[in-house]
């Protein structure tokens, strides 16, 4: 195993810890609400405030990595995440716990993009596909197994262990990182900070995710949710114009002119919507309609993860054989077919069929995300990868955050005209039909796209 791969695996471990923490808390919310004697809506702030804080501070990560060095920022972020996890576990009041979640979000916003940058910033195009394959698995694994692990912890221990499990992981990551990751230089030219650009992007990200979160609280909040999302969209347009025209932007958006990078953001963003929503929808469907326990439902959702991992040793070979266009088309058809098939699953369906469909869904997502990650930086010049990485992190965070909210609103709207069971079935069909956009997009991309990495 080369040092590059060891570093990639270490960075993947830190990404896993961050993504896992963003989703596992959901299963413990009822226990926390009971412990702190607060309502379920108030307890849900522990999830939304974390995601919104991550979205707000991610645009800052690229500048900090340039100014103070990638290794230093990454180590500080992992340390702060570990300490704030301990603070969350020991929190004596809900206010303290909420503050610790804000600190976790800030550290996660610095940790995730910087970890990717450490692995990919200087990697040659021919190594990108191999190295990015190690960075994909945390995003696929964490949301799939979080309901199972969270359910077991809440059932057999208490909610504080949701945060305490981060301590040994964080400490080991820091100790290995100090010796394994090479020191890097700092860019003194990056001292000037684009404050206006930061506020525009942070405001846009925060408003969009806040609106998405409000939308999940019921029809009474939809007006405010819509206003937040519209205002956030306006700020996105303003921020984009600012980043294109200002002399020293927070990060450059010139990489969007490159075809491979652009489709990795557009088609990849749509895919992230589905990736974020599918495990959630399947878990809620099995619990609500089938009346299964959280642990039993999570046991079936974990087959998405098994599909993710099962195909992983073969993704590079498939992409090499079919090229990016062929591999992506195959992946989208698998996601589309499995999602639509879930709409036909009922309580009389053989359990093995649910497992197979979840497995196929995981295979499709894993293949597509590996391909998109391989395309992401393949044609981006080395001096533009920091900015491209920051932009990717912003888009990925927004897409993941919007996924659950979007499918929640879709199901809620459908329940007004059809039964609850039918609404969930239509939700699966909707997630499948989302794949039509990247399928159509593939028709217009170059046939040899991404060849430099194969």
C-alpha positions in Angstrom: 0.0 0.0 0.0 1.5 3.3 -1.1 1.7 6.4 1.2 -0.9 8.1 -1.1 -3.4 5.4 -0.5 -2.7 5.4 3.3 -3.3 9.2 3.4 -6.5 8.7 1.3 -7.8 6.1 3.8 -7.0 8.3 6.7 -8.9 11.2 5.1 -11.8 8.9 4.4 -11.9 7.9 8.1 -12.2 11.6 9.0 -14.9 12.1 6.4 -16.8 9.1 7.8 -16.7 10.5 11.3 -18.1 13.8 10.1 -20.9 12.5 7.8 -21.9 9.8 10.4 -22.3 12.4 13.1 -24.5 14.5 10.9 -27.0 11.6 10.4 -26.8 9.3 13.4 -28.2 12.0 15.8 -31.6 11.7 14.2 -32.3 8.3 15.8 -31.5 9.7 19.3 -33.8 12.8 19.0 -36.7 11.3 21.0 -34.4 10.2 23.8 -32.7 13.7 23.9 -36.1 15.5 23.9 -37.3 13.3 26.8 -34.0 13.8 28.7 -34.0 17.6 28.3 -37.8 17.9 28.7 -38.2 19.7 25.4 -40.5 19.2 22.3 -39.6 17.1 19.3 -39.4 20.2 17.0 -36.9 21.9 19.4 -34.8 18.7 19.6 -34.7 18.5 15.7 -32.7 21.7 15.9 -29.7 19.5 16.8 -29.7 18.1 13.2 -30.7 21.2 11.3 -28.3 23.6 13.1 -25.4 21.2 12.4 -26.2 20.9 8.6 -26.7 24.7 8.3 -23.5 25.5 10.2 -21.6 23.1 7.9 -23.1 24.8 4.8 -22.3 28.3 6.1 -18.6 27.7 6.9 -17.6 25.4 4.0 -16.8 28.4 1.7 -14.2 29.4 4.2 -12.3 26.1 4.1 -10.3 26.8 0.9 -9.0 30.2 2.0 -8.0 28.8 5.4 -6.2 25.8 3.8 -4.2 28.3 1.6 -3.5 30.7 4.4 -2.5 28.3 7.2 -1.7 25.1 5.4 -3.9 22.1 4.7 -2.4 19.7 7.3 -2.7 22.3 10.1 -6.3 23.2 9.3 -7.3 19.5 9.0 -5.7 18.6 12.3 -7.3 21.5 14.1 -10.7 20.6 12.6 -10.4 17.0 13.7 -9.3 18.0 17.2 -12.2 20.6 17.5 -14.7 18.0 16.2 -13.5 15.5 18.8 -13.6 17.9 21.7 -17.0 19.2 20.7 -18.2 15.6 20.5 -17.0 15.2 24.1 -18.8 18.4 25.0 -22.0 17.2 23.4 -21.8 13.9 25.4 -21.3 15.8 28.7 -23.8 18.6 28.0 -25.7 19.5 31.1 -28.4 21.4 29.2 -30.0 21.6 25.8 -28.4 25.1 25.2 -24.9 23.7 25.8 -25.6 20.7 23.5 -26.9 23.1 20.8 -23.7 25.1 21.1 -21.5 22.0 20.8 -23.4 21.1 17.7 -22.6 24.5 16.2 -18.9 23.8 17.0 -19.1 20.4 15.4 -20.6 21.9 12.3 -17.8 24.5 12.1 -15.1 21.9 12.4 -16.9 19.6 10.0 -17.0 22.4 7.4 -13.2 22.8 7.7 -12.4 19.1 7.9 -14.3 17.6 4.9 -13.1 19.9 2.0 -9.6 20.1 3.4 -9.3 16.3 3.6 -10.3 16.0 0.0 -7.8 18.7 -0.9 -5.0 16.9 0.8 -5.6 13.8 -1.3 -6.5 15.4 -4.7 -4.9 18.8 -5.0 -1.6 17.5 -6.4 -2.6 14.1 -7.7 -2.0 13.5 -11.4 -5.0 12.9 -13.6 -4.0 9.2 -14.1 -4.3 8.6 -10.3 -7.5 10.6 -9.6 -9.9 7.7 -10.3 -8.1 5.4 -7.9 -7.7 7.9 -5.1 -11.2 9.3 -5.3 -12.6 5.8 -4.9 -11.3 5.8 -1.3 -13.1 9.1 -0.6 -16.5 8.0 -1.9 -17.2 5.2 0.6 -17.7 7.4 3.7 -20.5 9.3 2.0 -22.1 6.0 0.9 -21.5 4.1 4.1 -22.3 6.6 6.8 -26.0 7.4 5.9 -26.7 3.7 5.3 -25.5 2.3 8.6 -26.3 5.4 10.8 -29.9 4.3 11.5 -28.7 0.8 12.6 -25.9 2.0 14.8 -28.0 4.8 16.2 -30.9 2.4 16.9 -28.6 -0.1 18.7 -27.0 2.7 20.8 -30.3 4.2 21.9 -31.8 0.7 22.6 -28.9 -0.7 24.6 -27.1 2.3 26.1 -28.1 6.0 26.0 -27.9 9.0 23.6 -24.6 10.3 25.0 -22.8 7.3 23.4 -23.9 8.8 20.0 -21.1 11.4 20.6 -18.7 9.4 22.7 -17.9 7.0 19.9 -16.2 9.9 18.1 -13.5 10.2 20.8 -11.4 7.1 20.1 -11.9 7.6 16.3 -10.8 11.3 16.5 -7.8 10.6 18.7 -6.5 7.8 16.5 -7.0 9.9 13.3 -5.0 12.8 14.9 -2.1 10.7 16.1 -1.7 8.9 12.7 -2.2 12.2 10.8 0.6 14.0 12.6 3.1 11.5 11.3 1.6 10.3 8.1 0.5 13.6 6.4 3.3 15.7 5.0 3.6 19.3 6.0 2.6 21.8 3.3 3.4 25.4 2.7 1.2 28.4 3.2 0.2 31.0 0.6 0.9 34.5 2.1 -0.8 36.0 -1.0 -4.1 34.7 0.3 -4.1 37.0 3.3 -6.7 39.2 1.6 -10.1 37.8 2.5 -13.2 38.2 0.3 -15.6 39.1 3.2 -18.5 40.1 0.9 -18.2 36.9 -1.1 -18.2 34.8 2.1 -21.3 36.5 3.5 -23.1 36.1 0.1 -22.3 32.4 -0.2 -22.8 31.6 3.5 -26.1 33.5 3.5 -27.3 31.7 0.4 -26.4 28.3 1.7 -27.9 29.0 5.2 -31.1 30.3 3.7 -31.6 27.4 1.3 -31.0 24.7 4.0 -33.0 26.6 6.6 -35.9 26.8 4.1 -35.5 23.1 3.3 -35.6 22.3 7.0 -38.7 24.5 7.6 -40.5 22.7 4.7 -40.3 19.4 6.7 -42.2 20.9 9.6 -45.6 20.9 7.8 -47.7 22.9 5.5 -48.0 25.9 7.9 -44.3 26.6 7.4 -44.2 26.2 3.6 -44.6 29.9 2.9 -41.6 30.8 5.0 -39.7 27.9 3.6 -40.4 29.0 0.1 -39.4 32.6 0.8 -36.1 31.4 2.4 -35.3 29.2 -0.6 -36.1 31.9 -3.1 -34.1 34.5 -1.3 -31.2 32.0 -1.0 -31.5 31.4 -4.8 -31.2 35.1 -5.5 -28.2 35.3 -3.2 -26.6 32.4 -5.2 -27.0 34.4 -8.4 -25.5 37.5 -6.7 -22.6 35.5 -5.3 -21.9 33.9 -8.6 -21.7 37.2 -10.3 -19.5 38.5 -7.5 -17.1 35.6 -7.7 -16.7 36.0 -11.5 -16.0 39.7 -11.4 -14.1 40.5 -8.2 -10.3 40.7 -8.4 -9.6 38.4 -5.4 -12.6 36.1 -4.9 -13.1 33.8 -1.9 -12.8 31.0 -4.5 -12.8 31.1 -8.3 -15.7 29.6 -10.4 -13.7 29.4 -13.6 -13.6 25.5 -13.4 -17.3 25.5 -14.4 -16.1 26.3 -17.9 -14.6 22.8 -18.0 -17.0 20.2 -19.3 -16.0 17.3 -17.0 -16.1 19.4 -13.9 -19.4 21.1 -14.9 -21.3 17.8 -15.4 -19.8 16.4 -12.1 -21.6 19.3 -10.4 -24.9 19.4 -12.3 -25.5 15.6 -12.7 -23.7 14.8 -9.5 -25.8 17.3 -7.6 -29.0 15.6 -8.8 -27.5 12.2 -7.8 -26.6 13.5 -4.3 -30.3 14.5 -3.9 -31.2 10.8 -4.4 -28.3 9.5 -2.3 -29.4 11.6 0.6 -33.1 10.8 0.3 -33.2 7.1 -0.5 -32.0 5.6 2.8 -34.3 8.0 4.7 -37.3 7.3 2.6 -36.8 3.6 2.8 -36.4 3.7 6.6 -39.5 5.8 7.2 -41.5 3.7 4.7 -40.7 0.4 6.4 -41.4 1.9 9.8 -44.6 3.8 8.9 -46.3 1.5 6.5 -44.8 -1.9 7.5 -44.8 -1.0 11.2 -41.3 -2.4 11.6 -39.0 -1.4 14.5 -36.2 1.1 13.7 -33.6 -1.7 14.2 -35.4 -4.1 11.8 -35.9 -1.3 9.2 -32.3 -0.3 9.5 -31.2 -3.9 9.0 -32.8 -3.8 5.5 -31.5 -0.3 4.6 -28.0 -1.6 5.3 -28.2 -3.6 2.1 -27.7 -0.3 0.3 -24.4 -0.1 2.0 -23.6 -3.7 1.1 -24.3 -2.8 -2.6 -22.0 0.3 -2.2 -19.1 -1.9 -0.9 -19.9 -4.9 -3.0 -19.3 -3.1 -6.3 -16.4 -1.0 -5.1 -13.6 -3.4 -6.1 -15.0 -3.4 -9.6 -15.9 0.3 -10.2 -12.5 1.2 -11.7 -12.6 -1.8 -14.0 -16.2 -1.0 -15.1 -15.3 2.7 -15.8 -12.2 1.6 -17.7 -14.2 -0.9 -19.8 -17.3 1.2 -20.5 -15.7 4.6 -20.2 -17.3 7.3 -18.2 -20.4 7.7 -20.3 -21.2 4.0 -20.4 -20.5 3.5 -16.7 -22.7 6.5 -15.7 -25.5 5.4 -17.9 -25.4 1.9 -16.4 -25.4 3.4 -12.9 -28.4 5.7 -13.6 -30.4 2.8 -15.0 -29.7 0.7 -11.9 -30.8 3.6 -9.6 -33.9 4.3 -11.8 -34.9 0.7 -12.0 -34.5 -0.1 -8.3 -36.2 3.1 -7.1 -39.3 2.5 -9.3 -39.3 -1.2 -8.3 -39.5 -0.1 -4.6 -42.9 1.4 -5.4 -44.2 -2.1 -6.0 -42.9 -3.4 -2.6 -45.7 -4.4 -0.1 -45.9 -6.2 3.2 -46.4 -9.5 1.3 -43.3 -9.0 -0.7 -40.6 -11.6 0.0 -37.9 -10.0 2.3 -35.2 -11.2 -0.1 -36.6 -8.9 -2.8 -36.4 -5.8 -0.6 -32.7 -6.8 0.2 -31.9 -7.2 -3.6 -33.5 -3.9 -4.6 -31.6 -2.1 -1.8 -28.4 -3.8 -2.9 -28.9 -2.8 -6.6 -29.7 0.8 -5.5 -26.4 0.8 -3.6 -24.5 -0.6 -6.6 -25.8 2.1 -8.9 -25.1 4.9 -6.5 -21.6 3.7 -5.7 -20.7 3.4 -9.4 -22.1 6.8 -10.3 -20.4 8.6 -7.4 -17.1 7.0 -8.2 -17.4 8.1 -11.8 -18.4 11.6 -10.9 -15.6 11.9 -8.4 -13.1 10.7 -11.0 -14.3 13.3 -13.5 -14.4 16.1 -11.0 -10.7 17.2 -11.2 -9.5 15.3 -14.2 -9.3 18.4 -16.5 -8.9 21.0 -13.8 -5.4 22.6 -13.6 -3.5 22.1 -10.4 -3.6 25.8 -9.5 -7.5 25.8 -9.7 -8.2 22.6 -7.7 -8.5 24.4 -4.3 -11.3 26.6 -5.7 -12.9 23.7 -7.5 -12.9 21.6 -4.4 -14.6 24.4 -2.3 -17.3 24.8 -5.0 -17.8 21.0 -5.1 -18.2 20.9 -1.3 -20.8 23.7 -1.3 -22.9 22.1 -4.0 -22.6 18.6 -2.4 -23.6 19.9 1.0 -26.6 21.7 -0.4 -27.7 18.7 -2.5 -27.4 16.3 0.5 -29.3 18.7 2.7 -32.1 19.3 0.2 -32.6 15.6 -0.5 -34.4 14.6 2.7 -36.4 17.8 2.7 -37.5 17.5 -0.9 -38.8 14.0 -0.6 -40.5 14.9 2.7 -42.4 17.7 1.0 -43.3 15.5 -2.0 -44.7 12.8 0.2 -46.6 15.4 2.3 -48.2 16.9 -0.8 -49.2 13.6 -2.2 -50.9 12.5 1.1 -53.5 15.2 0.4 -54.8 13.4 -2.7 -53.8 9.7 -2.1 -53.3 7.3 0.8 -50.1 7.5 2.9 -48.8 4.2 1.4 -49.4 5.4 -2.1 -47.7 8.7 -1.4 -44.5 6.9 -0.2 -44.7 4.6 -3.3 -44.8 7.7 -5.5 -41.9 9.1 -3.6 -39.8 6.1 -4.7 -40.8 6.7 -8.3 -39.9 10.4 -8.0 -36.4 9.6 -6.8 -36.0 7.2 -9.7 -37.2 9.8 -12.2 -34.6 12.3 -10.9 -32.1 10.1 -12.8 -33.7 11.2 -16.2 -31.8 14.5 -16.0 -28.3 13.1 -15.8 -29.2 10.5 -18.4 -30.3 13.2 -20.8 -27.2 15.3 -19.9 -24.9 12.4 -20.9 -26.3 12.6 -24.5 -24.6 15.9 -24.9 -21.2 15.3 -23.4 -18.0 14.4 -25.3 -17.6 10.6 -25.9 -14.0 10.7 -24.7 -14.7 12.7 -21.5 -12.3 11.9 -18.6 -9.9 9.8 -20.8 -6.9 11.3 -19.0 -7.8 9.4 -15.8 -8.3 6.0 -17.5 
